[in-house]
Amino acid sequence: MIKVDNLFKSFGNKQVLSDVSFEVAPGEVLGFLGPNGAGKSTTMRIITGFLEPSAGSVEVCGFDVATQALQAKETIGYLPESAALYEEMKVGDFLKFIAEIRGLTGASQSQALERVCEQCHLDRVWHQPIETLSKGFRQRTGLAQALIHDPQVLVLDEPTDGLDPNQKFEIRELITKMGRSKAIVFSTHVLEEVEAVCSRAIVISAGVIVANGTPKEFKSRTPSGRMDDFFRSVTLADTANPLSAPSAQSNSETHA
Amino acid sequence: MSYFNTTLAITKRELKVYLGSPLAFVFLIAYLILSGIFTFTLGGFFDMNEASLSSFFNWMPWLLIFLVPAVGMRLWSEERRLGTIELLLTLPVTVWQAILGKFLASWVFLMVAIALSFPMILTVNWLGQPDNGVIVSGYVGCFLLAGTYLAVSCLASSMTRNQVIAFIFSVMLCLGTTLLGFAPITNLLSRWISPENIEKVANFSYLSHFDSFQRGVLDTRDIVYFVSTAAFYLFITSLVVRQVRAR
């Protein structure tokens, strides 16, 4: 459903992504891991059509993001990093605006609004301006915005960042539930989250994919059998020597 | 969803932002007070001893140079500063829909503000018998002029995250272009440039084209001038917004 092909991206002289390729099928929840500045957000911004890649292509639900941008965007729900939202709007008005842009009108609009209000537990803050919300409600408003048109593809950039343990649990539950039918990509720093939610994970470091597999496989590659040891072994080596990895598979094997 | 409906949804949102913030009311009050002062004291409305709004329209280009950028400065720079531009451009919205939606909202707001000066029309009709055709054409000129200044502000706003910079930049651009047709400036230039060339330069000024509206002449050439200038600035805006994505 999401097909990322040989993506390259540079900002000026700085190479941010090199030859990133992966696929996500429906019913799959892909965890996107990596140190800060590894290129997670950049990849997600390219998938959602906000940034243009320097080279390579992205296909979402069969639509090329570069040439069939509108059709591709219609199938994606996107939660940007740190949920930048229209601060001065009330939660309800904001979601209504997104629903209108998404082409939902009349009864289908009110149904969609009701659904996301319930899914993301927004009834208490529905009439409150977004600028007055706590981090948790903000993040949920951002998530509601991404879910409003019941998209086939969800791209979530650090959806649990800054939430308390209960809120994190709720969001994870929601992702797991929706992951049964949709293709989901989400980025995170929390390794146990990957174990709890993802059917597969990709580790990216300095713009290169250094590991691609199930959380179980990752754990079996370290003597200790722990996710964080695995994460450190693949990302530390690559931070020291960014573009040394010839391919994801062989590299993760060397470190196993 | 049709092209038009998406644009309209953006326009509605932007209008709500204006009306929901104190900015709208501060702006309206500032505009009405200033246009009153300009018309009745500096413009010498009573001294002219004629039933016309020329003292009102004379000052409009200068007043709008400062007021229109105040309305337009937030259009894109705020999106860029808050990061909401990422949300907007990842929705199924084309860059042109976003630009037009925002432009229309601000333009409607400006036209309402200008139209709220209608007590002047009543006053002048009560005092004498003005040529109301000239007044209507003057208002059409004001709407078009405001739209063109607004397109300039859109461009300035898209180039920076800082609203103050956007404001100053668009005031300078509007002022510079307007001054090209301002008599003291053209007189000064005539020392170095031949009269035919002066006329060519002055033709680029908003002032030269606004003048005919003020005199009650609705010339298609002037309308085309304002519309095409606005379209030109909005086109450059679209290039800048696209550049933000490829950055």
Interface residues (C-beta under 8 A of the other chain):
Chain A: F11 R45 T48 G49 F50 L51 E52 A69 L70 K73 E74 I76 Y78 P80 S82 A84 L85 Y86 E87 E88 M89 D93 F97 I98 E100 I101 R102 G103 Q145
Chain B: M1 N5 T6 A9 I10 K12 R13 K16 V17 G20 S21 L82 G83 T84 E86 L87 L89 T90 L91 P92 V93 T94 R245 A246 R247
